[in-house]
């Protein structure tokens, strides 16, 4: 059974403590701590040692997705406090302003492929350039981003084929035209199934489907994600 969990930001936005409680109550054992908004980072970092994380099998930490170059050093200093516990840091490549400042994270740096809004990190070729710059970094593959960039899923397939050895975490959600992470649709499930065979069973899966306002539930999205990760050929065989 695949290890599937949630981003705290999807469950309860900035209320990460409530998100952690709800996930544990739902017997979820994979969690990504979300500090996507710059203002969330200091409090989450300061509170990190007091969080109930011991029952999770996998924990990662998402760095802020938008900040100014002048803030980069302070943000890295705060992220260092998380990485000191061996927690991987997910980062968007467009906020890596000074590559040398991030290299010390080594294999704890998980670079995420981007949606259509971003100038880099969207394609397999973009990622090759990034990984040449960060040879020990790993990849957080956002299948929803890849589908938004190329609905045919060809680019998703290329990313996974060319960088599969770096794959360390997968983000799943429905990414709409406004780049918002919605609950998973039937269309997304069928698209994701076309590349599911390229994702190892042991890879942690993190749902970013927004359910913070009652759009869906933890259990429903877990079920949808599990279905989306059944390879197309396996689904056909089961139906037969």
PyMOL commands that set and color helices and strands:
alter all, ss='L'
color gray80, all
select helices_A, chain A and resi 8-12+16-25+38-50+69-83+93-95+99-108+124-133+143-149+154-166+186-193+196-198+218-228+232-239
alter helices_A, ss='H'
color red, helices_A
select strands_A, chain A and resi 4-7+30-34+58-62+88-92+109-112+138-142+167-172+174-175+181-182+204-207
alter strands_A, ss='S'
color yellow, strands_A
deselect
rebuild
show_as cartoon
